[in-house]
Amino acid sequence: MLSDITLGQYFPAKSFIHRMDPRLKICLTVYFIVLVFSSKNFLNIGLVYAVILGAMAASKVPAKIYIKSLKPILFIVAFTSILNLFYGTGEPLVQFWVLKITLNGILNALLIAVRIIALIFVSSVLTFTTSPTQLTDALERLLKPLAKIRVPVHEFAMMMTIALRFVPTLLEETDKIMSAQKARGADMESGGIVQRIKALIPVLIPLFVSAFRRAFDLATAMESRCYTGGYGRTKMKTLKISKADVITMIFCAVFLAGFIALNIVLPKVVR
């Protein structure tokens, strides 16, 4: 299961999505997340999916990598969908005691599932095509106005990027610790939930120790290089908006107009 988690991984490739300005990619990620949760019918969500799938294909990242990123949250998708089955209004199709399943409940469950999957896909496009360094620079530039009110923008962006960068490292470390404990005879796959949680204690303790050790080593390395934050620092690569980025923004503006029109004209899926 740990090998299926791809959060924080960057896949270098020569694609249009990789060459886009990272600031624009972050804004477009938020833009599509808002569109996904603003969709009131399946036609709108289908159009949003078409654009997201087009971006996934244009990124030249293998489809199996995107599917792999979806595996760890399938349980959450299924659990959330099942809960929403019982929150629909209308004539019940199936009823168990006080629980009832209606047509609106089924449509609501489907809509919730496709929204969560779209959220994972659009977030994966951002992380798979943007390096941690680009994410740091983009976040710092986008949040720069907050520096006027003494918000530590650079430090905030750096912390987020470092946390994202070390997710794969910690997952790899967890896998090594679990393999070492299994080699010593630890049983982590049998028994009830309580027994499995207890079996994870020998994994969590060395993992926390390793994480704090890595954090201490990283802090020492930054201090020894006289790192003092973002004040007065220059960038090796200056972020610039290209013509392709402008065309993308125009397309998204036109798409937004059509999206709003369809949301107004077409009826809601769930009432």
Secondary structure in CASP SS format (residue, H / E / C, confidence):
PFRMAT SS
TARGET T0000
AUTHOR 0000-0000-0000
METHOD secondary structure of the structure
MODEL  1
M C 1.00
L H 1.00
S H 1.00
D H 1.00
I C 1.00
T C 1.00
L C 1.00
G C 1.00
Q C 1.00
Y C 1.00
F C 1.00
P C 1.00
A C 1.00
K C 1.00
S C 1.00
F H 1.00
I H 1.00
H H 1.00
R H 1.00
M C 1.00
D C 1.00
P H 1.00
R H 1.00
L H 1.00
K H 1.00
I H 1.00
C H 1.00
L H 1.00
T H 1.00
V H 1.00
Y H 1.00
F H 1.00
I H 1.00
V H 1.00
L H 1.00
V H 1.00
F H 1.00
S H 1.00
S C 1.00
K C 1.00
N C 1.00
F H 1.00
L H 1.00
N H 1.00
I H 1.00
G H 1.00
L H 1.00
V H 1.00
Y H 1.00
A H 1.00
V H 1.00
I H 1.00
L H 1.00
G H 1.00
A H 1.00
M H 1.00
A H 1.00
A H 1.00
S C 1.00
K C 1.00
V C 1.00
P C 1.00
A H 1.00
K H 1.00
I H 1.00
Y H 1.00
I H 1.00
K H 1.00
S H 1.00
L H 1.00
K H 1.00
P H 1.00
I H 1.00
L H 1.00
F H 1.00
I H 1.00
V H 1.00
A H 1.00
F H 1.00
T H 1.00
S H 1.00
I H 1.00
L H 1.00
N H 1.00
L H 1.00
F C 1.00
Y C 1.00
G C 1.00
T C 1.00
G C 1.00
E C 1.00
P E 1.00
L E 1.00
V E 1.00
Q E 1.00
F E 1.00
W C 1.00
V C 1.00
L E 1.00
K E 1.00
I E 1.00
T E 1.00
L H 1.00
N H 1.00
G H 1.00
I H 1.00
L H 1.00
N H 1.00
A H 1.00
L H 1.00
L H 1.00
I H 1.00
A H 1.00
V H 1.00
R H 1.00
I H 1.00
I H 1.00
A H 1.00
L H 1.00
I H 1.00
F H 1.00
V H 1.00
S H 1.00
S H 1.00
V H 1.00
L H 1.00
T H 1.00
F H 1.00
T H 1.00
T C 1.00
S C 1.00
P H 1.00
T H 1.00
Q H 1.00
L H 1.00
T H 1.00
D H 1.00
A H 1.00
L H 1.00
E H 1.00
R H 1.00
L H 1.00
L C 1.00
K H 1.00
P H 1.00
L H 1.00
A H 1.00
K H 1.00
I H 1.00
R C 1.00
V C 1.00
P C 1.00
V H 1.00
H H 1.00
E H 1.00
F H 1.00
A H 1.00
M H 1.00
M H 1.00
M H 1.00
T H 1.00
I H 1.00
A H 1.00
L H 1.00
R H 1.00
F C 1.00
V H 1.00
P H 1.00
T H 1.00
L H 1.00
L H 1.00
E H 1.00
E H 1.00
T H 1.00
D H 1.00
K H 1.00
I H 1.00
M H 1.00
S H 1.00
A H 1.00
Q H 1.00
K H 1.00
A H 1.00
R C 1.00
G C 1.00
A C 1.00
D C 1.00
M C 1.00
E C 1.00
S C 1.00
G C 1.00
G C 1.00
I H 1.00
V H 1.00
Q H 1.00
R H 1.00
I H 1.00
K H 1.00
A H 1.00
L C 1.00
I H 1.00
P H 1.00
V H 1.00
L H 1.00
I H 1.00
P H 1.00
L H 1.00
F H 1.00
V H 1.00
S H 1.00
A H 1.00
F H 1.00
R H 1.00
R H 1.00
A H 1.00
F H 1.00
D H 1.00
L H 1.00
A H 1.00
T H 1.00
A H 1.00
M H 1.00
E H 1.00
S H 1.00
R C 1.00
C C 1.00
Y C 1.00
T C 1.00
G C 1.00
G C 1.00
Y C 1.00
G C 1.00
R C 1.00
T C 1.00
K C 1.00
M C 1.00
K C 1.00
T C 1.00
L C 1.00
K C 1.00
I C 1.00
S C 1.00
K H 1.00
A H 1.00
D H 1.00
V H 1.00
I H 1.00
T H 1.00
M H 1.00
I H 1.00
F H 1.00
C H 1.00
A H 1.00
V H 1.00
F H 1.00
L H 1.00
A H 1.00
G H 1.00
F H 1.00
I H 1.00
A H 1.00
L H 1.00
N H 1.00
I H 1.00
V H 1.00
L C 1.00
P C 1.00
K C 1.00
V C 1.00
V C 1.00
R C 1.00
END
